[in-house]
Amino acid sequence: MIIFNPRSAERRSWTFYKAIKAVPLFLFVLLFFTVEAYCASSNTCYLQGNKYFSSKKYDRAIEKYQKAIKINPKVAKYYYKLAEAYRLKESGDEAIISYKKAINIHPEYYSAYAGLGEIFFKRGNYEEAVQCYEKAVDKCSTASKDHFFLGRICDIEGDTDGAIREYEKAIKIRPGYFDALSSLAVNYAKKGDFKKAVSCYVKARKIRPYDERVVVGLGTAYTNLREFNKARKILLIALKINLFNRDTRFYLGRAYYGVGNLDQAIKQTEKALEIEPDNPETHFTLGLYYDKKGWSDMAIAEYRETWRLDPDYIIRRMMELERKTKENSE
């Protein structure tokens, strides 16, 4: 005969109740550690990818980033780094897809817009590049590099004012931005504002004292400002950097002419002509120097060669010389 024990039944019920109550807590703890392991695993792959990326082993980096994405496809930075690896591997189409996926997850990801801009820029798709770079600078007010590339596009399209505006923005964010300073100097020179060009070149030289483009540009700007001694001094430095730069020789000739040394002016301009024989400006200027020297036949030969290379050049120069003569007489 079975004797019913109420206390035993009560104990069993209580034990069952506690077991049932503990199940959700157990499931929660299990889920928590599963998610933690899940995230840790994807992040481990991502960090491994970064190591390969730093070593320029882009194929291995791509494998790790793809694995991280497979484990956790909702992290924008995984797609971004994958895109960067593809871009540096010059797999542009794959990079574009990954950049866009990063943006879909995180619309404020300005670096992804900049990456897209760089790809479109290299492909010559300037309209699309501008759209991407403008989004990048809109999302991040300190994106100096993106302002620089907007300036480069303006340069390519012949928009000097636009280029100056963007380069100035880049420099305002990063005052020591060499490429922006040197490009800004070039554009000020294009506009004929040689004082501002000199200011930018001087700042750029403090960063890279012997950059050929900057040293020659500074000497050229001094020449155009008629500061011939400064021009001669800086262009002699440029000559040590590269003996075979036509502009160095040509403007050094002009600087020597400006300080009254006609023989050196002729010598340097003849050297410039050896470097670039088909330059009408060099032939015409050498003709002027020969004229000053009293070598009429040699001067006529240079003028004829100028006419052969560019018939309109002599007309333009004669008009310019006439205008300057009038200005000086006033």
Wavefront OBJ file of the C-alpha trace (Angstrom):
o trace
v 0.000 0.000 0.000
v 1.359 3.444 -1.032
v 1.181 6.047 1.659
v 0.837 9.594 0.369
v 3.271 12.021 2.025
v 2.180 15.650 1.529
v 5.533 17.061 2.660
v 7.474 14.941 0.154
v 5.183 16.045 -2.669
v 5.568 19.667 -1.613
v 9.363 19.342 -1.634
v 9.286 17.841 -5.140
v 7.009 20.624 -6.406
v 9.276 23.285 -4.934
v 12.370 21.695 -6.478
v 10.629 21.530 -9.867
v 9.503 25.159 -9.525
v 13.044 26.304 -8.772
v 14.399 24.326 -11.735
v 11.823 25.850 -14.075
v 12.514 29.320 -12.727
v 16.263 28.882 -13.236
v 15.889 27.942 -16.917
v 15.445 31.491 -18.294
v 18.431 32.703 -16.285
v 20.497 29.822 -17.594
v 19.429 30.562 -21.165
v 20.242 34.234 -20.732
v 23.729 33.438 -19.403
v 24.298 30.950 -22.219
v 23.152 33.459 -24.828
v 25.312 36.200 -23.305
v 28.484 34.145 -23.466
v 27.629 32.913 -26.961
v 27.265 36.503 -28.196
v 30.477 37.485 -26.407
v 32.333 34.628 -28.081
v 30.698 35.516 -31.401
v 31.856 39.143 -31.198
v 35.295 38.233 -29.907
v 35.774 35.807 -32.767
v 34.863 38.362 -35.452
v 36.993 41.063 -33.810
v 39.936 38.671 -33.589
v 39.713 38.111 -37.349
v 39.468 41.858 -37.882
v 42.574 42.550 -35.785
v 44.471 39.797 -37.586
v 43.444 41.425 -40.848
v 44.804 44.744 -39.609
v 48.201 43.157 -38.958
v 48.341 41.810 -42.503
v 47.123 45.178 -43.791
v 49.946 47.006 -41.966
v 52.433 44.576 -43.542
v 50.908 45.274 -46.983
v 49.818 41.641 -47.295
v 46.485 42.683 -48.716
v 45.302 39.266 -49.905
v 45.689 37.794 -46.416
v 44.070 40.885 -44.898
v 41.103 40.495 -47.249
v 40.665 36.859 -46.152
v 40.544 37.885 -42.491
v 38.176 40.804 -43.060
v 35.854 38.570 -45.067
v 35.887 36.015 -42.252
v 35.081 38.724 -39.702
v 32.165 39.859 -41.874
v 30.912 36.291 -42.257
v 30.813 35.926 -38.462
v 29.316 39.361 -37.864
v 28.023 41.169 -40.985
v 26.739 44.250 -39.146
v 30.005 46.064 -38.360
v 30.782 48.997 -40.678
v 34.513 49.135 -39.953
v 34.955 45.560 -41.211
v 33.614 46.556 -44.638
v 35.625 49.769 -44.607
v 38.934 48.009 -43.996
v 38.029 45.384 -46.571
v 37.409 48.215 -49.054
v 40.734 49.828 -48.168
v 42.566 46.564 -48.816
v 40.806 46.183 -52.168
v 41.615 49.819 -53.079
v 45.303 49.415 -52.332
v 45.249 46.199 -54.352
v 43.723 48.296 -57.137
v 40.579 46.179 -57.170
v 38.385 49.247 -57.519
v 35.028 47.611 -58.198
v 35.240 45.378 -55.119
v 36.355 48.356 -53.042
v 33.348 50.421 -54.157
v 30.953 47.631 -53.123
v 32.542 47.355 -49.659
v 32.660 51.131 -49.095
v 28.965 51.346 -49.926
v 28.145 48.507 -47.528
v 30.012 50.341 -44.759
v 27.972 53.475 -45.520
v 24.700 51.506 -45.516
v 25.456 50.309 -41.989
v 26.875 53.635 -40.795
v 25.739 56.594 -42.974
v 28.048 59.005 -41.110
v 31.184 57.036 -42.015
v 33.050 59.928 -43.689
v 36.209 57.889 -44.361
v 34.190 55.554 -46.593
v 32.973 58.536 -48.643
v 36.584 59.720 -48.941
v 37.687 56.264 -50.089
v 35.021 56.255 -52.782
v 36.106 59.734 -53.806
v 39.695 58.612 -54.251
v 38.689 55.736 -56.506
v 36.475 57.953 -58.680
v 39.238 60.601 -58.769
v 41.799 58.097 -60.061
v 39.308 56.908 -62.668
v 38.726 60.463 -63.864
v 35.084 60.411 -62.733
v 35.414 63.883 -61.244
v 31.718 64.601 -60.831
v 31.218 61.480 -58.715
v 34.468 62.155 -56.860
v 33.311 65.666 -55.952
v 30.009 64.309 -54.612
v 31.852 61.822 -52.388
v 34.433 64.297 -51.126
v 31.747 66.882 -50.380
v 29.868 64.284 -48.315
v 33.105 63.440 -46.514
v 33.805 67.070 -45.546
v 30.159 67.523 -44.603
v 30.385 64.567 -42.204
v 33.796 65.585 -40.830
v 34.836 69.230 -40.491
v 38.525 68.295 -40.057
v 38.890 66.352 -43.326
v 41.845 68.358 -44.727
v 42.823 65.686 -47.266
v 39.342 65.738 -48.796
v 39.501 69.525 -49.250
v 42.883 69.010 -50.907
v 41.442 66.572 -53.445
v 38.516 68.892 -54.112
v 41.172 71.510 -54.868
v 42.971 69.097 -57.188
v 39.783 68.521 -59.148
v 39.277 72.286 -59.445
v 42.880 72.503 -60.702
v 42.266 69.848 -63.341
v 39.068 71.574 -64.491
v 40.781 74.965 -64.700
v 38.902 76.521 -61.790
v 41.764 78.444 -60.157
v 39.547 80.308 -57.687
v 37.885 77.060 -56.606
v 41.267 75.389 -56.191
v 42.541 78.258 -54.028
v 39.407 78.101 -51.881
v 39.770 74.356 -51.215
v 43.529 74.437 -50.628
v 43.073 77.276 -48.144
v 40.467 75.213 -46.275
v 42.874 72.264 -46.160
v 45.657 74.479 -44.775
v 43.351 76.093 -42.224
v 42.647 72.618 -40.833
v 46.277 71.469 -41.123
v 48.717 74.421 -41.390
v 51.693 72.202 -42.229
v 50.014 70.436 -45.170
v 52.877 70.535 -47.682
v 50.984 69.436 -50.796
v 48.210 71.957 -50.147
v 50.720 74.782 -49.525
v 52.717 74.083 -52.686
v 49.557 73.708 -54.807
v 48.126 76.901 -53.362
v 51.354 78.727 -54.272
v 51.095 77.492 -57.870
v 47.524 78.754 -58.148
v 48.335 82.171 -56.701
v 51.121 82.403 -59.289
v 48.615 81.514 -62.033
v 46.493 84.460 -60.930
v 49.535 86.726 -60.954
v 49.480 87.191 -57.177
v 53.182 86.502 -56.721
v 53.389 87.951 -53.207
v 50.935 85.346 -51.910
v 52.680 82.705 -53.991
v 56.004 83.579 -52.312
v 54.357 83.426 -48.874
v 53.063 79.896 -49.542
v 56.328 78.700 -51.102
v 58.318 79.985 -48.095
v 56.036 78.062 -45.721
v 56.323 74.941 -47.875
v 60.141 75.224 -47.900
v 60.200 75.144 -44.125
v 58.697 71.666 -44.387
v 60.745 70.417 -47.357
v 63.685 72.766 -47.979
v 64.925 71.054 -51.134
v 61.737 70.113 -52.922
v 62.517 70.982 -56.543
v 59.038 72.172 -57.488
v 58.885 74.517 -54.489
v 62.412 75.918 -54.852
v 61.978 76.606 -58.580
v 58.503 78.055 -57.987
v 59.845 80.393 -55.310
v 62.659 81.572 -57.592
v 60.186 82.125 -60.424
v 57.863 84.131 -58.172
v 60.757 86.328 -56.971
v 61.725 86.916 -60.613
v 58.198 88.024 -61.476
v 58.262 90.368 -58.474
v 61.548 91.762 -59.873
v 63.363 90.761 -56.704
v 66.238 89.534 -58.820
v 68.890 89.014 -56.147
v 66.544 86.811 -54.102
v 65.556 84.988 -57.290
v 69.182 84.367 -58.289
v 70.072 83.074 -54.821
v 67.193 80.587 -54.644
v 67.541 79.453 -58.282
v 71.220 78.642 -57.757
v 70.027 76.274 -55.021
v 67.537 74.818 -57.513
v 70.408 74.313 -59.959
v 72.189 72.132 -57.387
v 69.045 70.025 -57.041
v 68.683 69.492 -60.797
v 70.961 70.815 -63.536
v 68.488 69.902 -66.257
v 65.344 71.792 -65.278
v 64.415 74.202 -68.068
v 62.540 76.598 -65.785
v 65.484 76.860 -63.380
v 67.843 77.829 -66.209
v 65.352 80.155 -67.896
v 64.383 82.123 -64.786
v 67.967 82.186 -63.556
v 68.767 83.843 -66.892
v 66.037 86.411 -66.263
v 67.365 87.011 -62.748
v 70.882 87.598 -64.085
v 69.483 89.957 -66.686
v 67.643 91.789 -63.930
v 70.869 92.411 -61.990
v 72.656 93.548 -65.161
v 74.697 90.425 -65.947
v 73.838 89.964 -69.622
v 76.514 87.338 -70.321
v 75.187 85.029 -67.609
v 71.623 85.721 -68.768
v 72.567 84.513 -72.256
v 74.478 81.517 -70.922
v 71.607 80.282 -68.729
v 68.987 80.846 -71.440
v 71.087 78.916 -73.970
v 71.255 76.074 -71.429
v 67.470 76.240 -71.080
v 67.189 75.918 -74.859
v 69.408 72.837 -74.865
v 67.039 71.213 -72.345
v 63.864 72.176 -74.224
v 64.701 73.116 -77.854
v 61.108 73.720 -79.000
v 60.066 76.280 -76.406
v 59.056 79.540 -78.157
v 59.386 81.602 -74.960
v 63.028 80.587 -74.585
v 63.858 81.365 -78.242
v 62.167 84.764 -78.067
v 63.843 85.738 -74.775
v 67.249 84.639 -76.065
v 66.601 86.792 -79.146
v 65.997 89.798 -76.877
v 69.264 89.135 -75.019
v 71.177 88.792 -78.322
v 69.624 92.090 -79.406
v 70.870 93.759 -76.227
v 74.314 92.308 -76.875
v 74.238 93.735 -80.410
v 74.223 90.329 -82.098
v 71.491 91.192 -84.606
v 71.844 88.176 -86.919
v 71.618 85.739 -83.987
v 68.646 87.641 -82.582
v 66.796 87.470 -85.930
v 67.450 83.714 -86.098
v 65.848 83.265 -82.671
v 62.841 85.394 -83.596
v 62.347 83.343 -86.786
v 62.496 80.127 -84.797
v 59.919 81.538 -82.370
v 57.652 82.407 -85.309
v 58.036 78.904 -86.718
v 57.096 77.282 -83.412
v 54.243 79.647 -82.489
v 53.390 82.577 -84.808
v 51.049 84.104 -82.241
v 53.662 84.142 -79.495
v 55.644 87.089 -80.901
v 52.457 89.118 -81.350
v 51.414 88.432 -77.765
v 54.846 89.313 -76.399
v 55.172 92.492 -78.440
v 51.765 93.630 -77.201
v 52.782 92.783 -73.627
v 56.070 94.665 -73.949
v 54.277 97.670 -75.426
v 51.787 97.659 -72.537
v 54.574 97.476 -69.938
v 56.483 100.312 -71.663
v 53.401 102.525 -71.456
v 52.864 101.631 -67.794
v 56.482 102.481 -66.957
v 56.328 105.814 -68.801
v 53.206 106.801 -66.867
l 1 2 3 4 5 6 7 8 9 10 11 12 13 14 15 16 17 18 19 20 21 22 23 24 25 26 27 28 29 30 31 32 33 34 35 36 37 38 39 40 41 42 43 44 45 46 47 48 49 50 51 52 53 54 55 56 57 58 59 60 61 62 63 64 65 66 67 68 69 70 71 72 73 74 75 76 77 78 79 80 81 82 83 84 85 86 87 88 89 90 91 92 93 94 95 96 97 98 99 100 101 102 103 104 105 106 107 108 109 110 111 112 113 114 115 116 117 118 119 120 121 122 123 124 125 126 127 128 129 130 131 132 133 134 135 136 137 138 139 140 141 142 143 144 145 146 147 148 149 150 151 152 153 154 155 156 157 158 159 160 161 162 163 164 165 166 167 168 169 170 171 172 173 174 175 176 177 178 179 180 181 182 183 184 185 186 187 188 189 190 191 192 193 194 195 196 197 198 199 200 201 202 203 204 205 206 207 208 209 210 211 212 213 214 215 216 217 218 219 220 221 222 223 224 225 226 227 228 229 230 231 232 233 234 235 236 237 238 239 240 241 242 243 244 245 246 247 248 249 250 251 252 253 254 255 256 257 258 259 260 261 262 263 264 265 266 267 268 269 270 271 272 273 274 275 276 277 278 279 280 281 282 283 284 285 286 287 288 289 290 291 292 293 294 295 296 297 298 299 300 301 302 303 304 305 306 307 308 309 310 311 312 313 314 315 316 317 318 319 320 321 322 323 324 325 326 327 328 329 330
